[in-house]
């Protein structure tokens, strides 16, 4: 009863406007379930509302010069991709669909800048965490066929889902298969992206040792749900972000050197003790082989077309009938196939922008994101980009307005 009372008081303490913003954002995370049970997709209308709100915010409030320069640079960097797509006879529909994936980043960044405070954002993160926990029985207690059936129903209703949305398992050994938690997003990939962010958020926003101890249970809970997705690339990203946070946020001088030596020692010992298992998971397992082959093919394509082949020539919404179409698993390579080295330059600009804006928090999150983007399409996930780049907008607003 006390827990229910605390939640009620928590909601009551916020004005209606604040609650409306948080609940609106949370609707994005509920779209798979809403589509599943109602047959109505609200993701596109919600995104259009965000774009309109961003336009209204810009006209009413303006935008800081540095942030505007970054947004303009993004706009300039996509123009060659559009022109080359037309030259390569990519239909306008597929060009626009491809562009929407890239537009999510500046759209969510500016929306959160105008309308979402740090308190709003923290509440949203908590809602997502509790939602993931509430959905855990879908993974732990129901038969795998439930998720498979959900995927087929979503497709039948015209809601785009990838083949990653199924209740399968990762084979650890010849005798052990680890089932993967799809969360309430009905996708273990999207759930992994979101839970990576949530877990890392509670780590990198910790300011003192005392606060870290108080948050230990939250980090453990979120980390457990995150591990249950068993997505290797995001599992690598978590320690990358945590080490970056410790390096830039907690330690100074020789302490940083000791941290790097400790990390190197742990990595070396881990490789020695678990070499066979790691070799299987990273090199010889079927999905690992596919990852490496896809990276090799993507690099060859990028070397062949350094300025890209245009929007709509890669990714989920690409024009697969084009002779230039090539699917790349990682969003980094998808972007470079379509935009060439312009996309890599754009990512470098974002990384530098985050480093100088918030190296302890944002840059630490960005490093993990970049690692994942090499192997998985994390950069095109609506749910992850909403959190990652939305939070960047929140921090940027704080820095501009105190």
C-alpha positions, 0 to 999 in steps of 0.5 A: 500500500505504501508503494501505491501511495508513493506512486500516487503522490509522485503523480500528484506532485506534477502539474497536468502539463508535465504529466501530459508530456511524459505520457505522450512520450511513453506512447511511443514505447507502447506503439507495438502493444497498441498495434497488436491489440487494436490494429491501429498504428499511432507511431507516424501520427506521434512523430508528425506531432513531434515535428510540428511541435519542433517547428512551433518551438523554433518559431516561438522560441528560436534556437541557440546558435551552436545547436542550430549550426549542428542541425544545419550541418546535418541538413547539408550532409543529407543533400548529396544523399538525396541527389544521388538517390534520384540519379540512381532512380530510387523512388521518391517513396523510399527516399522519404522513408529512409530519410525519416530514420535519420530525421528522428535524431534532430527531431527528438533532440529539438523536441526535448530541448523545447518541452522536456525538463530533466524531471520529465526525462527521469520520470520517463526513464522510470516508466520505461523501466517499470514497463519492462519489468511488468512485461518480463512474464511475457518472456519468463512464463509464456510459451515462445509461440506467443511472441512469434504469433505477435510478430505475425499479427503485427505484420498482417496489420501492416506494422513494419517489424524485422525478423529480430522480433521473435522469441528465439534463443541464443545457443551458448553451447551444444546443450544450453540455449538462452531464451531472449527477453523481448520486453513490452516492445516485443523485440529483444533488439529494441528492448536491449537498446532501451535497457542499455540506455536505462542501465547506463543512465543510472550509472553515468548520472551518479554524482557521489559514492553514496548515491551510487550505493543507493542506486545499486538496486536500480542498476542491478534490476535494469542490468538483469533485464538488460542481460536477459535480452542477450544481445552481445553488441549492447553487452559490450557497450555497457562496460565501454560507457561505464569505463568512460564515465569513470574515466571522465567523471570520477577519476583524476590523474594517475587514477585514470591510468590505474583504471586503464591498466585494470581494464586491460588486466580484466580483459586479458584474464577473461580472454585466457579463462573463457577463450573457447566460449568467447571464440565461439560467441564472437567468431564461430557462432552462426550469427557472429559469422553473419555479422563479420561477413556483413561488415566486410561486404559493407566496407567493400561497398563504401570503398566502391562508392565513397559518396554513397549510393543515395537514400533508399539503397540500404536499410529496412525501408530501402528499395530492394529492387534496385541493383545498388541495394545492399542491406547492412546490419549496423546503422553506421554502415547503413548510413555510410552506404547511403550517404558515404563518408558524409555520414561518418563525418556527421557522426564525428561532429555529433561525438565532438559536440557531446564530448564538449557538452557533457563528456561524463554523461552524454559522451559516455552514452554516445561511445556505447551507442557508436559501438553498437551501431557497428553491428546493429541498427540501433541508430534507427530505433525510434525508442533508443533515439528518443531516449539518447538524443532526447536526453541530449536536448534536455542537457543542452537546454540546461546548459543554455538556460542554467 
